[in-house]
């Protein structure tokens, strides 16, 4: 492992511990920004990349261009391509079939198309709400209309294509999770978020509106299809839901740490700044506290997984489906972390200030 690791480089191994591996922290050292060190963080699985990455690059780009999410030759095209969302999907879903890696990358592009609308702190809140409402209607099965723009139509195309892969019960669970995510995005339309939110409120809202709230049931569609598993009961198990909630929280905290520079420069709310204000501590101490929270959650989910055979009735008959689904959550944590290290979105102002 490199003595000094920074953005743009993935740490492929760390110090092995009982609950995963601990990666060495990195320095956030930018002009005009208080230098801080992201603490060493515990990750539940090792770095891996899907063998299908090279196969899905061209189909992914063809899809987002044909759906007019981006236009070749525009700055938006440059930004989206440099965000490396196909790499992100290959990191998130390293052990999954080609179709999931492809549609995972497409879902990320769609997520960021909406995110660019609702994350703009200066945008008209009514415009944000209109987008959220319309995409939610699409997720409920509404047909496109003449008034829909290219983003809404792209969401509709993705939604219809996924339905063709899924069994009805799992697709129903997926659409419910997607609608929940879209409803949670409304929190990002509130004005002056960083001035009014407590750290806990911010963390819970981010848990619900981060894309991981539907990335897991998206994976279930393809796990069922690829391996002939029954995923419906797994999605409904309360202890599995506890683990997936922790997955989302860990992703949020890691993202708040790695995106600290971006958020402070763009004026978005960030957990680290809120912890600093709430507890009257310095920026470095707030980073350390956030890292401790995330590490405790990683330990909790791994311990909960170990206890599942004693907690879930009929565990033996569902063991493979449960294991594959929970490990998808672990790879989601590691994949998003690795992607944050290589995308320019979190450290290059040209790519987070469109």
Secondary structure as a PSIPRED ss2 file (coil, helix, strand):
# PSIPRED VFORMAT (PSIPRED V4.0)

   1 X C   1.000  0.000  0.000
   2 X C   1.000  0.000  0.000
   3 X C   1.000  0.000  0.000
   4 X C   1.000  0.000  0.000
   5 X C   1.000  0.000  0.000
   6 X C   1.000  0.000  0.000
   7 X C   1.000  0.000  0.000
   8 X C   1.000  0.000  0.000
   9 X C   1.000  0.000  0.000
  10 X C   1.000  0.000  0.000
  11 X C   1.000  0.000  0.000
  12 X C   1.000  0.000  0.000
  13 X C   1.000  0.000  0.000
  14 X C   1.000  0.000  0.000
  15 X E   0.000  0.000  1.000
  16 X E   0.000  0.000  1.000
  17 X E   0.000  0.000  1.000
  18 X C   1.000  0.000  0.000
  19 X C   1.000  0.000  0.000
  20 X E   0.000  0.000  1.000
  21 X E   0.000  0.000  1.000
  22 X E   0.000  0.000  1.000
  23 X E   0.000  0.000  1.000
  24 X C   1.000  0.000  0.000
  25 X C   1.000  0.000  0.000
  26 X C   1.000  0.000  0.000
  27 X E   0.000  0.000  1.000
  28 X E   0.000  0.000  1.000
  29 X C   1.000  0.000  0.000
  30 X C   1.000  0.000  0.000
  31 X C   1.000  0.000  0.000
  32 X C   1.000  0.000  0.000
  33 X C   1.000  0.000  0.000
  34 X C   1.000  0.000  0.000
  35 X C   1.000  0.000  0.000
  36 X E   0.000  0.000  1.000
  37 X E   0.000  0.000  1.000
  38 X C   1.000  0.000  0.000
  39 X C   1.000  0.000  0.000
  40 X C   1.000  0.000  0.000
  41 X E   0.000  0.000  1.000
  42 X E   0.000  0.000  1.000
  43 X E   0.000  0.000  1.000
  44 X C   1.000  0.000  0.000
  45 X C   1.000  0.000  0.000
  46 X C   1.000  0.000  0.000
  47 X C   1.000  0.000  0.000
  48 X C   1.000  0.000  0.000
  49 X C   1.000  0.000  0.000
  50 X C   1.000  0.000  0.000
  51 X C   1.000  0.000  0.000
  52 X C   1.000  0.000  0.000
  53 X H   0.000  1.000  0.000
  54 X H   0.000  1.000  0.000
  55 X H   0.000  1.000  0.000
  56 X H   0.000  1.000  0.000
  57 X H   0.000  1.000  0.000
  58 X H   0.000  1.000  0.000
  59 X H   0.000  1.000  0.000
  60 X H   0.000  1.000  0.000
  61 X H   0.000  1.000  0.000
  62 X H   0.000  1.000  0.000
  63 X H   0.000  1.000  0.000
  64 X H   0.000  1.000  0.000
  65 X H   0.000  1.000  0.000
  66 X H   0.000  1.000  0.000
  67 X C   1.000  0.000  0.000
  68 X C   1.000  0.000  0.000
  69 X C   1.000  0.000  0.000
  70 X C   1.000  0.000  0.000
  71 X C   1.000  0.000  0.000
  72 X C   1.000  0.000  0.000
  73 X C   1.000  0.000  0.000
  74 X C   1.000  0.000  0.000
  75 X H   0.000  1.000  0.000
  76 X H   0.000  1.000  0.000
  77 X H   0.000  1.000  0.000
  78 X H   0.000  1.000  0.000
  79 X H   0.000  1.000  0.000
  80 X H   0.000  1.000  0.000
  81 X H   0.000  1.000  0.000
  82 X H   0.000  1.000  0.000
  83 X C   1.000  0.000  0.000
  84 X C   1.000  0.000  0.000
  85 X H   0.000  1.000  0.000
  86 X H   0.000  1.000  0.000
  87 X H   0.000  1.000  0.000
  88 X H   0.000  1.000  0.000
  89 X H   0.000  1.000  0.000
  90 X H   0.000  1.000  0.000
  91 X H   0.000  1.000  0.000
  92 X H   0.000  1.000  0.000
  93 X C   1.000  0.000  0.000
  94 X C   1.000  0.000  0.000
  95 X C   1.000  0.000  0.000
  96 X C   1.000  0.000  0.000
  97 X C   1.000  0.000  0.000
  98 X H   0.000  1.000  0.000
  99 X H   0.000  1.000  0.000
 100 X H   0.000  1.000  0.000
 101 X H   0.000  1.000  0.000
 102 X H   0.000  1.000  0.000
 103 X H   0.000  1.000  0.000
 104 X H   0.000  1.000  0.000
 105 X H   0.000  1.000  0.000
 106 X H   0.000  1.000  0.000
 107 X H   0.000  1.000  0.000
 108 X H   0.000  1.000  0.000
 109 X H   0.000  1.000  0.000
 110 X H   0.000  1.000  0.000
 111 X H   0.000  1.000  0.000
 112 X H   0.000  1.000  0.000
 113 X H   0.000  1.000  0.000
 114 X H   0.000  1.000  0.000
 115 X H   0.000  1.000  0.000
 116 X H   0.000  1.000  0.000
 117 X H   0.000  1.000  0.000
 118 X H   0.000  1.000  0.000
 119 X C   1.000  0.000  0.000
 120 X C   1.000  0.000  0.000
 121 X C   1.000  0.000  0.000
 122 X C   1.000  0.000  0.000
 123 X C   1.000  0.000  0.000
 124 X C   1.000  0.000  0.000
 125 X H   0.000  1.000  0.000
 126 X H   0.000  1.000  0.000
 127 X H   0.000  1.000  0.000
 128 X H   0.000  1.000  0.000
 129 X H   0.000  1.000  0.000
 130 X H   0.000  1.000  0.000
 131 X H   0.000  1.000  0.000
 132 X H   0.000  1.000  0.000
 133 X H   0.000  1.000  0.000
 134 X H   0.000  1.000  0.000
 135 X H   0.000  1.000  0.000
 136 X H   0.000  1.000  0.000
 137 X H   0.000  1.000  0.000
 138 X H   0.000  1.000  0.000
 139 X H   0.000  1.000  0.000
 140 X C   1.000  0.000  0.000
 141 X C   1.000  0.000  0.000
 142 X C   1.000  0.000  0.000
 143 X C   1.000  0.000  0.000
 144 X C   1.000  0.000  0.000
 145 X C   1.000  0.000  0.000
 146 X C   1.000  0.000  0.000
 147 X C   1.000  0.000  0.000
 148 X C   1.000  0.000  0.000
 149 X C   1.000  0.000  0.000
 150 X H   0.000  1.000  0.000
 151 X H   0.000  1.000  0.000
 152 X H   0.000  1.000  0.000
 153 X H   0.000  1.000  0.000
 154 X H   0.000  1.000  0.000
 155 X H   0.000  1.000  0.000
 156 X H   0.000  1.000  0.000
 157 X H   0.000  1.000  0.000
 158 X H   0.000  1.000  0.000
 159 X H   0.000  1.000  0.000
 160 X H   0.000  1.000  0.000
 161 X H   0.000  1.000  0.000
 162 X H   0.000  1.000  0.000
 163 X H   0.000  1.000  0.000
 164 X H   0.000  1.000  0.000
 165 X H   0.000  1.000  0.000
 166 X C   1.000  0.000  0.000
 167 X C   1.000  0.000  0.000
 168 X H   0.000  1.000  0.000
 169 X H   0.000  1.000  0.000
 170 X H   0.000  1.000  0.000
 171 X H   0.000  1.000  0.000
 172 X H   0.000  1.000  0.000
 173 X H   0.000  1.000  0.000
 174 X H   0.000  1.000  0.000
 175 X H   0.000  1.000  0.000
 176 X H   0.000  1.000  0.000
 177 X H   0.000  1.000  0.000
 178 X H   0.000  1.000  0.000
 179 X H   0.000  1.000  0.000
 180 X H   0.000  1.000  0.000
 181 X H   0.000  1.000  0.000
 182 X H   0.000  1.000  0.000
 183 X H   0.000  1.000  0.000
 184 X H   0.000  1.000  0.000
 185 X H   0.000  1.000  0.000
 186 X H   0.000  1.000  0.000
 187 X H   0.000  1.000  0.000
 188 X H   0.000  1.000  0.000
 189 X H   0.000  1.000  0.000
 190 X C   1.000  0.000  0.000
 191 X C   1.000  0.000  0.000
 192 X C   1.000  0.000  0.000
 193 X H   0.000  1.000  0.000
 194 X H   0.000  1.000  0.000
 195 X H   0.000  1.000  0.000
 196 X H   0.000  1.000  0.000
 197 X C   1.000  0.000  0.000
 198 X C   1.000  0.000  0.000
 199 X H   0.000  1.000  0.000
 200 X H   0.000  1.000  0.000
 201 X H   0.000  1.000  0.000
 202 X H   0.000  1.000  0.000
 203 X H   0.000  1.000  0.000
 204 X H   0.000  1.000  0.000
 205 X H   0.000  1.000  0.000
 206 X H   0.000  1.000  0.000
 207 X H   0.000  1.000  0.000
 208 X H   0.000  1.000  0.000
 209 X H   0.000  1.000  0.000
 210 X C   1.000  0.000  0.000
 211 X C   1.000  0.000  0.000
 212 X H   0.000  1.000  0.000
 213 X H   0.000  1.000  0.000
 214 X H   0.000  1.000  0.000
 215 X H   0.000  1.000  0.000
 216 X H   0.000  1.000  0.000
 217 X H   0.000  1.000  0.000
 218 X H   0.000  1.000  0.000
 219 X H   0.000  1.000  0.000
 220 X H   0.000  1.000  0.000
 221 X H   0.000  1.000  0.000
 222 X H   0.000  1.000  0.000
 223 X H   0.000  1.000  0.000
 224 X H   0.000  1.000  0.000
 225 X H   0.000  1.000  0.000
 226 X H   0.000  1.000  0.000
 227 X H   0.000  1.000  0.000
 228 X C   1.000  0.000  0.000
 229 X C   1.000  0.000  0.000
 230 X C   1.000  0.000  0.000
 231 X C   1.000  0.000  0.000
 232 X H   0.000  1.000  0.000
 233 X H   0.000  1.000  0.000
 234 X H   0.000  1.000  0.000
 235 X H   0.000  1.000  0.000
 236 X H   0.000  1.000  0.000
 237 X C   1.000  0.000  0.000
 238 X H   0.000  1.000  0.000
 239 X H   0.000  1.000  0.000
 240 X H   0.000  1.000  0.000
 241 X H   0.000  1.000  0.000
 242 X H   0.000  1.000  0.000
 243 X H   0.000  1.000  0.000
 244 X H   0.000  1.000  0.000
 245 X H   0.000  1.000  0.000
 246 X H   0.000  1.000  0.000
 247 X H   0.000  1.000  0.000
 248 X H   0.000  1.000  0.000
 249 X H   0.000  1.000  0.000
 250 X H   0.000  1.000  0.000
 251 X H   0.000  1.000  0.000
 252 X H   0.000  1.000  0.000
 253 X H   0.000  1.000  0.000
 254 X H   0.000  1.000  0.000
 255 X H   0.000  1.000  0.000
 256 X H   0.000  1.000  0.000
 257 X H   0.000  1.000  0.000
 258 X H   0.000  1.000  0.000
 259 X C   1.000  0.000  0.000
 260 X H   0.000  1.000  0.000
 261 X H   0.000  1.000  0.000
 262 X H   0.000  1.000  0.000
 263 X H   0.000  1.000  0.000
 264 X H   0.000  1.000  0.000
 265 X H   0.000  1.000  0.000
 266 X H   0.000  1.000  0.000
 267 X C   1.000  0.000  0.000
 268 X C   1.000  0.000  0.000
 269 X C   1.000  0.000  0.000
 270 X C   1.000  0.000  0.000
 271 X H   0.000  1.000  0.000
 272 X H   0.000  1.000  0.000
 273 X H   0.000  1.000  0.000
 274 X H   0.000  1.000  0.000
 275 X H   0.000  1.000  0.000
 276 X H   0.000  1.000  0.000
 277 X H   0.000  1.000  0.000
 278 X H   0.000  1.000  0.000
 279 X H   0.000  1.000  0.000
 280 X C   1.000  0.000  0.000
 281 X C   1.000  0.000  0.000
 282 X C   1.000  0.000  0.000
 283 X H   0.000  1.000  0.000
 284 X H   0.000  1.000  0.000
 285 X H   0.000  1.000  0.000
 286 X H   0.000  1.000  0.000
 287 X H   0.000  1.000  0.000
 288 X H   0.000  1.000  0.000
 289 X H   0.000  1.000  0.000
 290 X H   0.000  1.000  0.000
 291 X H   0.000  1.000  0.000
 292 X H   0.000  1.000  0.000
 293 X H   0.000  1.000  0.000
 294 X H   0.000  1.000  0.000
 295 X H   0.000  1.000  0.000
 296 X H   0.000  1.000  0.000
 297 X H   0.000  1.000  0.000
 298 X H   0.000  1.000  0.000
 299 X H   0.000  1.000  0.000
 300 X H   0.000  1.000  0.000
 301 X H   0.000  1.000  0.000
 302 X H   0.000  1.000  0.000
 303 X H   0.000  1.000  0.000
 304 X H   0.000  1.000  0.000
 305 X H   0.000  1.000  0.000
 306 X H   0.000  1.000  0.000
 307 X H   0.000  1.000  0.000
 308 X H   0.000  1.000  0.000
 309 X H   0.000  1.000  0.000
 310 X H   0.000  1.000  0.000
 311 X H   0.000  1.000  0.000
 312 X C   1.000  0.000  0.000
 313 X C   1.000  0.000  0.000
 314 X C   1.000  0.000  0.000
 315 X H   0.000  1.000  0.000
 316 X H   0.000  1.000  0.000
 317 X H   0.000  1.000  0.000
 318 X H   0.000  1.000  0.000
 319 X H   0.000  1.000  0.000
 320 X H   0.000  1.000  0.000
 321 X H   0.000  1.000  0.000
 322 X H   0.000  1.000  0.000
 323 X H   0.000  1.000  0.000
 324 X H   0.000  1.000  0.000
 325 X H   0.000  1.000  0.000
 326 X H   0.000  1.000  0.000
 327 X H   0.000  1.000  0.000
 328 X H   0.000  1.000  0.000
 329 X H   0.000  1.000  0.000
 330 X H   0.000  1.000  0.000
 331 X H   0.000  1.000  0.000
 332 X H   0.000  1.000  0.000
 333 X H   0.000  1.000  0.000
 334 X H   0.000  1.000  0.000
 335 X H   0.000  1.000  0.000
 336 X H   0.000  1.000  0.000
 337 X H   0.000  1.000  0.000
 338 X H   0.000  1.000  0.000
 339 X H   0.000  1.000  0.000
 340 X H   0.000  1.000  0.000
 341 X H   0.000  1.000  0.000
 342 X H   0.000  1.000  0.000
 343 X C   1.000  0.000  0.000
 344 X H   0.000  1.000  0.000
 345 X H   0.000  1.000  0.000
 346 X H   0.000  1.000  0.000
 347 X C   1.000  0.000  0.000
 348 X C   1.000  0.000  0.000
 349 X H   0.000  1.000  0.000
 350 X H   0.000  1.000  0.000
 351 X H   0.000  1.000  0.000
 352 X H   0.000  1.000  0.000
 353 X C   1.000  0.000  0.000
 354 X C   1.000  0.000  0.000
